[in-house]
Amino acid sequence: MTSIKELSPLKKKEALFGWKLISPSVILIGLFILYPVFYNIYLSFFDVSLTPGVSNKFVGLENYQRLLTDPIFWESFGITLLFVLITVVGSILVGLIVALLMNKEFPGRGIVRALILFPYVAPVISTVFAWQYVLMPLNGPLTMTLSKIGLMNITTDLINDPNNAFLVVSFYSIWKNFPFIYLMILSRLQSIPLDYYEAADIDGANGWQKFRHITLPELYYVIGSLVLLRGIWNFYKFEEVYLLSKEARTLPIYLYEKAFIGLPELGVAAAISTVLFIVMIFLISLYVKKVLKW
């Protein structure tokens, strides 16, 4: 790697100009991302006081000890991992199937393609209220339909029942976010040369063989990147889950309750955030190295 001293005067000026261009972004990243991360780690070692004039008390690793011995934390952690697995796999499969269908020629395809994006572009609060209305006990359209065909009791509250809330939230997340997957996969499908499929037809390949040996390999890195992005987003997902049902008991909801509900335990909440950050960094590093091979 060439050092700055070995550069010519012109190259030094170009390097200095480059740093001037990116310095505002570096400063903003430092202020709004790095500083909160390090300050959160700092708070995780303290019993944070909310009383004016009373300083925070240093407790060392006590917050982490309380956290790691709390069965509710481990239950929420397991639920969160299951939520990420179900929603990522579900949205990838639905998005892939829809993208393959929308890559075919048929009348009105443009309109259908646009309508499919509605769940993703619609405001979260409006779609949450729509789902709550549809699944409302006694008067919800879906609840009434399912009760008429004998699949459930009309008084069942799917959203606020702890036994069902997790599945409802998972299905909502898949429905809400699959259009993004569909759009990314469709854009890649349209860039695959048709010559590949024509050559496969000459060799007598059927539909499944063309999908397995042409389409899927071409989509490998797109799907791999989408799994990474959706995994990160869903691991920290809060607003969709909390607005739809507080009974889903995922880790971000547990963190929120520790920080803001009842007697706030901001030190413990900071420890939860730090553990989430460390776990996510480890999983991302492992995934990028083993799957994406970057």
C-alpha positions in Angstrom: 0.0 0.0 0.0 1.4 3.4 -1.0 1.9 5.8 1.8 0.9 9.5 1.6 4.6 10.6 1.6 5.3 8.6 -1.6 2.5 10.3 -3.6 3.2 13.0 -6.1 2.1 16.6 -5.2 -0.9 16.1 -7.6 -1.9 12.8 -6.0 -1.6 14.4 -2.5 -4.0 17.2 -3.6 -6.4 14.6 -5.0 -6.2 12.5 -1.8 -6.8 15.6 0.4 -9.7 16.7 -1.8 -11.2 13.2 -1.4 -11.0 13.4 2.4 -12.6 16.8 2.3 -15.5 15.3 0.3 -16.1 12.4 2.7 -15.4 14.2 5.9 -19.0 15.4 6.4 -20.2 11.8 6.1 -17.5 10.6 8.5 -18.5 13.2 11.0 -22.2 12.4 10.8 -21.5 8.7 11.1 -19.4 9.3 14.2 -22.0 11.6 15.8 -25.2 9.6 15.0 -23.9 6.0 14.9 -20.6 5.4 16.6 -21.1 7.7 19.6 -24.5 6.1 20.5 -23.0 2.7 20.2 -20.0 3.4 22.5 -22.1 5.4 24.9 -24.6 2.5 25.2 -21.7 0.1 26.0 -20.5 2.6 28.6 -24.0 2.7 30.2 -24.2 -1.1 30.4 -21.6 -1.0 33.2 -23.7 1.4 35.4 -26.9 1.5 37.4 -28.3 4.5 35.6 -30.1 7.0 37.7 -33.0 9.0 36.5 -33.0 11.3 39.5 -31.7 14.8 38.8 -28.5 15.4 40.7 -27.8 11.7 41.4 -24.9 10.3 39.4 -24.8 6.8 37.8 -23.4 4.1 40.0 -20.7 1.8 38.5 -21.7 -1.9 38.9 -19.2 -3.5 36.5 -20.6 -6.7 35.0 -23.6 -6.9 37.3 -26.1 -5.9 34.6 -24.7 -8.7 32.3 -24.9 -11.2 35.1 -28.5 -10.3 35.8 -29.3 -10.5 32.1 -27.7 -13.8 31.5 -29.4 -15.4 34.5 -32.8 -14.1 33.5 -35.0 -16.9 32.0 -37.2 -14.3 30.3 -34.2 -12.9 28.4 -33.3 -16.4 27.0 -37.0 -17.1 26.1 -37.2 -13.8 24.3 -33.8 -14.5 22.6 -35.0 -17.9 21.3 -38.3 -16.4 20.1 -36.4 -13.7 18.3 -34.2 -16.2 16.5 -37.3 -18.2 15.5 -39.0 -15.0 14.3 -35.9 -14.2 12.1 -35.8 -17.7 10.7 -39.5 -17.9 9.9 -39.8 -14.4 8.4 -36.6 -14.4 6.4 -37.2 -17.9 4.9 -40.9 -17.1 4.3 -40.3 -13.7 2.7 -37.5 -15.1 0.5 -39.7 -18.0 -0.7 -42.8 -15.8 -1.4 -40.7 -13.1 -3.0 -38.9 -15.7 -5.2 -42.2 -17.4 -6.3 -43.9 -14.0 -7.1 -40.8 -12.7 -9.0 -40.7 -15.9 -11.1 -44.4 -15.4 -11.9 -44.1 -11.7 -12.6 -41.2 -12.4 -15.0 -43.6 -14.1 -17.3 -45.5 -12.2 -20.0 -49.3 -11.8 -19.5 -51.9 -9.0 -20.0 -51.9 -6.4 -17.3 -48.5 -7.4 -15.9 -47.4 -3.8 -15.2 -50.5 -3.1 -13.1 -50.1 -6.3 -11.1 -46.4 -5.6 -10.5 -47.3 -2.2 -9.1 -50.0 -3.6 -6.9 -47.7 -6.2 -5.4 -45.6 -3.4 -3.9 -48.5 -2.0 -1.9 -47.8 -3.9 1.4 -44.2 -2.6 1.4 -44.9 1.0 0.6 -48.0 1.4 2.7 -47.5 3.0 6.2 -46.9 0.5 8.9 -49.6 1.9 11.2 -52.3 1.7 8.5 -51.4 -1.9 7.6 -51.3 -2.9 11.3 -54.8 -1.4 11.9 -56.0 -3.3 8.9 -54.7 -6.6 10.2 -56.1 -5.9 13.7 -59.5 -5.2 12.1 -59.4 -8.3 9.9 -58.5 -10.5 12.9 -60.8 -8.8 15.4 -62.7 -11.4 17.5 -66.5 -11.5 16.9 -66.6 -8.9 14.1 -63.3 -9.5 12.1 -64.0 -10.6 8.5 -61.3 -13.3 8.6 -62.3 -14.4 12.1 -66.0 -14.7 11.0 -65.0 -16.6 7.8 -62.8 -19.1 9.7 -65.4 -19.6 12.3 -68.1 -20.4 9.7 -66.0 -23.2 8.2 -65.2 -24.5 11.7 -61.5 -23.7 11.8 -61.6 -21.5 14.9 -63.9 -20.1 17.6 -65.3 -16.6 16.7 -64.3 -15.3 20.1 -60.7 -16.2 19.7 -58.4 -13.2 19.9 -55.5 -14.2 17.7 -53.5 -11.0 18.1 -53.6 -10.7 21.9 -53.4 -14.4 22.7 -49.7 -15.2 23.7 -50.2 -18.6 22.1 -51.0 -17.2 18.6 -49.5 -13.7 18.6 -46.1 -14.9 17.5 -47.5 -16.6 14.4 -49.7 -13.6 13.5 -46.7 -11.3 13.8 -44.6 -13.6 11.7 -47.2 -13.9 8.9 -47.6 -10.1 9.0 -43.9 -9.5 8.6 -43.7 -11.9 5.6 -46.7 -10.2 4.0 -45.3 -6.7 4.7 -41.8 -7.3 3.5 -41.9 -9.8 0.7 -42.4 -7.1 -2.0 -38.9 -5.8 -1.4 -37.5 -9.3 -1.9 -39.7 -9.8 -5.0 -38.4 -6.5 -6.5 -34.7 -7.3 -6.0 -35.1 -10.8 -7.4 -37.1 -9.6 -10.4 -34.5 -7.0 -11.3 -31.9 -9.8 -11.3 -34.1 -12.2 -13.3 -34.5 -9.6 -16.1 -30.7 -9.3 -16.4 -30.1 -13.0 -17.0 -29.3 -13.5 -20.7 -31.9 -15.4 -22.6 -29.2 -17.2 -24.5 -28.7 -19.4 -21.4 -32.2 -20.7 -21.5 -32.2 -21.1 -25.3 -29.0 -23.2 -25.0 -30.7 -25.3 -22.3 -33.7 -25.8 -24.5 -31.5 -27.1 -27.2 -29.9 -29.6 -24.7 -33.4 -30.8 -23.8 -33.5 -29.3 -20.2 -36.9 -29.1 -18.6 -38.2 -26.3 -16.4 -36.9 -27.5 -13.1 -33.4 -28.2 -14.6 -33.3 -24.7 -16.1 -34.3 -23.2 -12.7 -31.8 -25.3 -10.8 -28.8 -24.9 -13.1 -29.3 -21.4 -14.5 -31.8 -19.3 -12.5 -30.8 -20.3 -9.0 -27.0 -19.9 -9.5 -27.6 -16.5 -11.1 -29.7 -15.5 -8.1 -27.3 -16.8 -5.5 -25.6 -13.6 -4.4 -28.8 -11.6 -4.6 -30.7 -14.0 -2.4 -27.6 -14.2 -0.1 -27.5 -10.5 0.3 -31.3 -10.3 0.9 -31.1 -12.9 3.6 -28.3 -10.9 5.3 -30.3 -7.6 5.1 -33.6 -9.1 6.2 -31.9 -11.0 9.0 -30.4 -7.8 10.3 -33.6 -5.8 10.0 -35.8 -8.5 11.5 -33.5 -9.3 14.4 -34.0 -5.7 15.6 -37.6 -5.4 14.4 -39.7 -3.5 16.9 -42.3 -1.1 15.5 -44.2 -3.7 13.4 -44.2 -6.3 16.2 -45.0 -3.9 19.0 -47.8 -2.1 17.2 -49.5 -5.4 16.0 -49.1 -7.4 19.2 -47.2 -6.8 22.4 -47.6 -10.5 23.2 -45.1 -11.6 20.6 -42.4 -11.4 23.3 -39.4 -10.8 21.0 -36.2 -9.4 22.4 -36.7 -5.8 21.2 -40.0 -5.7 23.1 -38.3 -7.1 26.2 -35.6 -4.4 25.8 -38.3 -1.7 25.5 -40.1 -2.9 28.6 -36.8 -2.9 30.6 -36.0 0.6 29.5 -39.4 2.3 29.6 -42.1 0.3 31.3 -42.6 0.2 35.1 -39.3 1.0 37.0 -36.8 1.7 34.2 -33.6 -0.3 34.2 -31.6 1.6 31.7 -28.3 -0.2 32.6 -29.9 -3.6 32.0 -31.5 -2.3 28.7 -28.1 -1.1 27.6 -26.6 -4.5 28.4 -29.3 -6.1 26.3 -28.5 -3.8 23.4 -24.8 -4.6 23.7 -25.4 -8.3 23.7 -27.6 -8.0 20.6 -24.9 -5.9 18.9 -22.2 -8.5 19.7 -24.3 -11.4 18.6 -25.3 -9.7 15.3 -21.7 -8.8 14.5 -20.7 -12.4 15.0 -23.5 -13.8 12.9 -22.9 -11.3 10.1 -19.2 -12.0 10.0 -19.8 -15.8 9.9 -22.5 -15.5 7.2 -20.5 -13.2 5.0 -17.4 -15.4 5.3 -19.1 -18.8 4.9 -22.1 -18.0 2.6 -21.3 -14.9 0.6 -17.6 -15.6 0.6 -16.8 -11.9 0.5 
